[in-house]
């Protein structure tokens, strides 16, 4: 997007960063929060540390996941582990 388009759509701020993502047709992007809701993860588990393909996420608050790439979802007692078919999906 051009600078003027960004300002019109998102406002004028020096700290503003806009990333426009256009996924492939078979990609199903969702927030990690919505993914947890779909998996009916208990509220007490939602704040556990999460590891994706062996890499810990610093924060799951703003994470976006491609549901179609998730191979396993394993909520453990002290963490949540996701294995995907492609690290690029996160």
C-alpha distance (Angstrom), angle and dihedral (degrees) to the residues before:
residue distance angle dihedral
X1 . . .
X2 3.75 . .
X3 3.79 118.6 .
X4 3.83 94.5 -108.1
X5 3.82 91.0 50.4
X6 3.80 90.4 51.5
X7 3.81 91.9 50.4
X8 3.81 92.3 49.4
X9 3.77 93.8 48.2
X10 3.82 102.8 36.5
X11 3.80 106.4 18.5
X12 3.77 134.2 -109.5
X13 3.79 115.6 -66.0
X14 3.78 131.1 139.2
X15 3.80 89.4 -141.5
X16 3.79 93.6 50.7
X17 3.79 115.5 119.3
X18 3.78 119.7 -178.8
X19 3.76 124.2 -166.9
X20 3.79 116.9 -174.1
X21 3.80 113.4 -160.2
X22 3.78 122.7 -166.9
X23 3.80 107.6 -172.4
X24 3.78 127.1 -158.7
X25 3.79 115.9 -93.4
X26 3.82 95.2 -101.2
X27 3.82 94.4 51.5
X28 3.81 117.3 104.9
X29 3.80 106.7 -163.0
X30 3.79 118.0 -166.3
X31 3.77 136.1 158.0
X32 3.77 116.6 -98.0
X33 3.81 87.3 -120.6
X34 3.83 90.8 58.3
X35 3.80 90.5 43.9
X36 3.81 89.1 55.0
X37 3.81 89.4 49.5
X38 3.81 91.1 51.2
X39 3.82 90.3 49.8
X40 3.83 89.9 46.8
X41 3.78 91.6 -125.9
X42 3.80 110.3 -178.3
X43 3.81 116.6 -109.7
X44 3.81 90.9 -117.3
X45 3.83 90.8 59.5
X46 3.83 95.8 47.3
X47 3.79 93.5 79.6
X48 3.82 94.8 51.7
X49 3.82 118.7 114.8
X50 3.80 112.7 -91.6
X51 3.78 128.9 -145.3
X52 3.80 121.8 -163.9
X53 3.80 117.2 -164.4
X54 3.81 89.2 -20.6
X55 3.81 94.1 -50.9
X56 3.83 118.0 111.7
X57 3.81 116.0 -131.8
X58 3.79 114.8 -129.7
X59 3.80 89.6 -145.8
X60 3.76 131.9 2.8
X61 3.81 92.4 -165.8
X62 3.80 95.8 93.8
X63 3.79 99.3 23.6
X64 3.80 119.4 133.7
X65 3.78 119.8 -158.4
X66 3.80 134.4 -165.1
X67 3.80 100.5 -132.6
X68 3.79 91.6 -162.9
X69 3.84 90.5 63.5
X70 3.82 97.5 51.9
X71 3.79 110.9 109.9
X72 3.82 98.8 172.2
X73 3.79 135.2 12.9
X74 3.79 112.3 -167.4
X75 3.82 119.0 178.3
X76 3.81 106.7 -165.9
X77 3.81 130.2 -174.7
X78 3.81 93.2 -94.8
X79 3.83 105.4 20.6
X80 3.78 147.0 8.3
X81 3.79 120.6 -115.4
X82 3.81 124.3 -160.3
X83 3.78 123.9 -172.9
X84 3.78 116.8 -165.7
X85 3.76 135.2 -171.8
X86 3.80 88.7 -124.3
X87 3.79 131.4 22.3
X88 3.83 87.7 -149.8
X89 3.79 88.8 72.6
X90 3.81 90.8 79.1
